[in-house]
Amino acid sequence: MLRIITGLLLGLFSLLVIFFTSNIVFQFCLFIILILSIVELLRQSEKRNTFVWIILGFIVINIILILPITNYFPRSFFFTAILISALTDIFALVFGKLLGKNFVFPKISPNKTLEGTLSGVFFPGFLLILFTFLFNDLQVSKDKIFYEYLSTGFLTDSLGYFLSFLILTSCSLVSISGDLIASKAKRLLKIKDFGTLLPGHGGVLDRIDSHLFCIPLFFLLGSFV
């Protein structure tokens, strides 16, 4: 229950920050996430694992690159990238529990199954494209509100449904990769979570591991729109 409450509060806070704050406040929040992530990793530095420093460098470079990019893209791009990553986790978890029989990464992430992983890769893109198609069919996707909150309309208008689906699927794939890399790091460090700041979820880095891979790729591919 604590995990669910924390997750809902994080989701609500994220929506408020993404859609109802100025660029300065938005970038300040990203900067705070950067600092908290660095602190969590530095607390593990005494274990002298090279992997920790690689991840630390990746986080720093990633968020530093994201900070200026947010000035040139609609907030809907940022929200859509986070939504893709979140849906990937949800579908992978749900279908993994319901249908999962074949464990694919037992030494890194024992609970990940082939069925859950494939569902996490393909279903988020399918769901978002279907949602966009239905809005287009109802002729309401041209509404300003649609573009303000979900950027898949931009993708399908410029690239078509198939290429848009490939972009979303690619983002889901790297999202899962980010989660696996974080799991590998925790295994090497022999820890369960990177921190304890978020009740039921661990640390900040435990919540953004998949986002750190998904967001940059989505912005990169979205730059072609």
C-alpha positions as CSV (number, residue, x, y, z in Angstrom):
1,M,0.0,0.0,0.0
2,L,2.9,2.4,0.9
3,R,4.4,1.8,-2.5
4,I,1.1,2.6,-4.3
5,I,0.6,5.8,-2.3
6,T,4.2,6.9,-3.0
7,G,3.8,6.1,-6.6
8,L,0.6,8.1,-6.9
9,L,2.1,11.1,-5.1
10,L,5.2,11.0,-7.4
11,G,2.9,10.8,-10.5
12,L,0.8,13.8,-9.4
13,F,3.9,15.8,-8.5
14,S,5.5,15.0,-11.9
15,L,2.4,16.1,-13.7
16,L,2.3,19.4,-11.8
17,V,6.0,20.1,-12.5
18,I,5.9,19.1,-16.2
19,F,2.7,21.1,-17.1
20,F,2.3,23.8,-14.6
21,T,5.7,25.3,-13.8
22,S,8.0,27.7,-15.6
23,N,11.2,26.6,-17.4
24,I,13.3,27.8,-14.5
25,V,11.3,25.7,-11.9
26,F,11.2,22.7,-14.3
27,Q,15.0,22.7,-14.8
28,F,15.6,23.3,-11.1
29,C,13.7,20.1,-10.4
30,L,15.8,18.2,-12.9
31,F,18.9,19.6,-11.2
32,I,17.7,18.4,-7.8
33,I,17.1,15.0,-9.3
34,L,20.7,15.1,-10.6
35,I,22.1,16.0,-7.2
36,L,20.1,13.4,-5.4
37,S,21.2,10.7,-7.9
38,I,24.8,11.6,-7.6
39,V,24.6,11.6,-3.8
40,E,23.1,8.1,-3.8
41,L,25.8,6.8,-6.1
42,L,28.6,8.5,-4.1
43,R,27.4,6.7,-1.0
44,Q,28.3,3.5,-2.8
45,S,31.7,4.7,-3.9
46,E,33.6,3.2,-1.0
47,K,32.9,-0.2,-2.7
48,R,35.3,0.9,-5.5
49,N,33.2,-0.5,-8.3
50,T,34.0,0.9,-11.8
51,F,30.4,0.3,-12.8
52,V,29.2,2.9,-10.3
53,W,31.4,5.6,-11.8
54,I,30.3,4.7,-15.3
55,I,26.6,5.1,-14.3
56,L,27.5,8.3,-12.4
57,G,29.1,9.8,-15.6
58,F,26.1,8.7,-17.7
59,I,23.6,10.3,-15.3
60,V,25.5,13.6,-15.2
61,I,25.9,13.8,-19.0
62,N,22.3,12.8,-19.6
63,I,20.7,15.3,-17.3
64,I,23.1,18.1,-18.4
65,L,22.1,17.4,-22.0
66,I,18.4,17.2,-21.1
67,L,18.4,20.6,-19.3
68,P,18.9,22.9,-22.4
69,I,16.9,20.6,-24.7
70,T,13.7,21.2,-22.6
71,N,13.8,24.8,-23.9
72,Y,13.3,23.7,-27.5
73,F,10.6,20.9,-27.1
74,P,7.1,21.1,-25.9
75,R,6.6,19.7,-22.4
76,S,4.4,17.0,-24.0
77,F,7.6,15.4,-25.3
78,F,9.0,15.0,-21.8
79,F,5.7,13.7,-20.5
80,T,5.3,11.2,-23.3
81,A,8.8,9.9,-22.8
82,I,8.1,9.3,-19.1
83,L,4.7,7.8,-20.0
84,I,6.4,5.3,-22.3
85,S,8.8,4.3,-19.7
86,A,6.1,4.0,-17.0
87,L,3.8,1.9,-19.3
88,T,6.7,-0.3,-20.2
89,D,7.2,-1.1,-16.5
90,I,3.5,-1.7,-15.9
91,F,3.0,-4.0,-18.9
92,A,6.1,-5.9,-18.2
93,L,5.1,-6.4,-14.5
94,V,1.5,-7.3,-15.1
95,F,2.0,-9.7,-18.0
96,G,5.1,-11.1,-16.4
97,K,3.0,-12.1,-13.4
98,L,0.1,-13.3,-15.4
99,L,1.8,-15.2,-18.2
100,G,5.5,-15.3,-17.3
101,K,7.1,-18.7,-17.5
102,N,10.5,-18.2,-19.2
103,F,13.0,-16.2,-17.1
104,V,15.4,-14.3,-19.4
105,F,17.8,-12.6,-17.0
106,P,17.9,-14.8,-13.9
107,K,21.4,-13.5,-12.7
108,I,20.6,-9.8,-13.2
109,S,16.8,-9.5,-12.6
110,P,15.4,-12.8,-11.4
111,N,11.7,-11.8,-11.8
112,K,11.9,-10.6,-15.5
113,T,10.3,-13.0,-17.9
114,L,10.3,-13.2,-21.7
115,E,6.6,-12.8,-21.8
116,G,6.6,-9.7,-19.6
117,T,9.6,-8.2,-21.4
118,L,8.0,-8.6,-24.8
119,S,4.7,-7.2,-23.5
120,G,6.6,-4.2,-22.0
121,V,8.4,-3.6,-25.4
122,F,5.4,-3.7,-27.7
123,F,2.2,-2.9,-25.8
124,P,3.0,0.7,-24.7
125,G,3.7,1.8,-28.3
126,F,0.6,-0.1,-29.6
127,L,-1.6,1.5,-26.9
128,L,-0.4,5.1,-27.6
129,I,-0.6,4.7,-31.3
130,L,-4.2,3.3,-31.0
131,F,-5.1,6.1,-28.8
132,T,-3.8,8.7,-31.3
133,F,-5.5,6.9,-34.2
134,L,-8.8,7.0,-32.4
135,F,-8.4,10.7,-31.7
136,N,-7.5,11.3,-35.3
137,D,-10.5,9.3,-36.4
138,L,-12.7,11.5,-34.2
139,Q,-11.1,14.6,-35.6
140,V,-10.2,15.9,-32.2
141,S,-6.4,15.4,-32.3
142,K,-6.1,18.8,-33.9
143,D,-7.3,20.2,-30.6
144,K,-4.6,22.2,-28.9
145,I,-5.1,20.2,-25.7
146,F,-4.2,16.9,-27.3
147,Y,-0.8,18.3,-28.5
148,E,-0.1,20.0,-25.2
149,Y,-0.3,16.8,-23.2
150,L,0.7,14.0,-25.6
151,S,3.3,14.3,-28.4
152,T,2.3,11.2,-30.3
153,G,0.1,13.4,-32.5
154,F,3.2,15.2,-33.6
155,L,4.9,11.9,-34.5
156,T,2.0,10.4,-36.4
157,D,1.3,13.6,-38.3
158,S,5.0,13.8,-39.5
159,L,6.1,10.2,-39.7
160,G,3.0,8.1,-40.0
161,Y,1.7,5.4,-37.7
162,F,4.3,2.7,-38.5
163,L,7.4,4.8,-38.0
164,S,5.9,6.3,-34.8
165,F,5.2,2.8,-33.5
166,L,8.9,1.9,-34.2
167,I,10.1,5.0,-32.3
168,L,7.9,4.2,-29.3
169,T,8.9,0.6,-29.3
170,S,12.6,1.5,-29.4
171,C,12.1,3.8,-26.4
172,S,10.4,0.9,-24.5
173,L,13.3,-1.4,-25.4
174,V,16.0,1.1,-24.0
175,S,13.8,1.7,-21.0
176,I,14.0,-2.0,-20.1
177,S,17.7,-1.9,-20.8
178,G,18.1,1.0,-18.3
179,D,16.3,-1.0,-15.7
180,L,18.5,-4.0,-16.3
181,I,21.7,-2.0,-16.1
182,A,20.6,-0.5,-12.8
183,S,19.8,-4.0,-11.6
184,K,23.2,-5.2,-12.7
185,A,24.8,-2.4,-10.8
186,K,22.9,-3.2,-7.6
187,R,23.9,-6.8,-7.9
188,L,27.6,-5.9,-8.2
189,L,27.3,-3.6,-5.2
190,K,25.3,-6.2,-3.3
191,I,22.5,-3.7,-2.4
192,K,18.7,-3.9,-2.9
193,D,18.1,-0.2,-3.6
194,F,20.3,2.8,-4.3
195,G,18.6,4.8,-1.5
196,T,15.6,5.0,0.9
197,L,14.2,8.5,0.1
198,L,11.0,7.2,-1.5
199,P,9.1,4.8,0.7
200,G,8.3,1.5,-1.0
201,H,10.4,2.5,-4.1
202,G,14.0,2.9,-2.7
203,G,16.0,5.9,-3.9
204,V,15.6,8.5,-6.6
205,L,17.8,6.5,-8.9
206,D,15.6,3.4,-8.5
207,R,12.7,5.4,-9.9
208,I,14.5,7.1,-12.8
209,D,16.8,4.3,-14.1
210,S,14.6,3.5,-17.1
211,H,13.7,7.1,-17.7
212,L,17.4,8.0,-18.1
213,F,17.6,5.9,-21.2
214,C,14.1,6.5,-22.6
215,I,14.0,10.3,-22.4
216,P,17.2,11.0,-24.4
217,L,16.3,8.6,-27.1
218,F,12.8,9.9,-27.4
219,F,14.1,13.5,-27.7
220,L,16.7,12.4,-30.2
221,L,14.2,10.6,-32.4
222,G,11.6,13.3,-31.9
223,S,14.0,15.9,-33.2
224,F,13.3,14.5,-36.7
225,V,9.7,15.5,-36.5
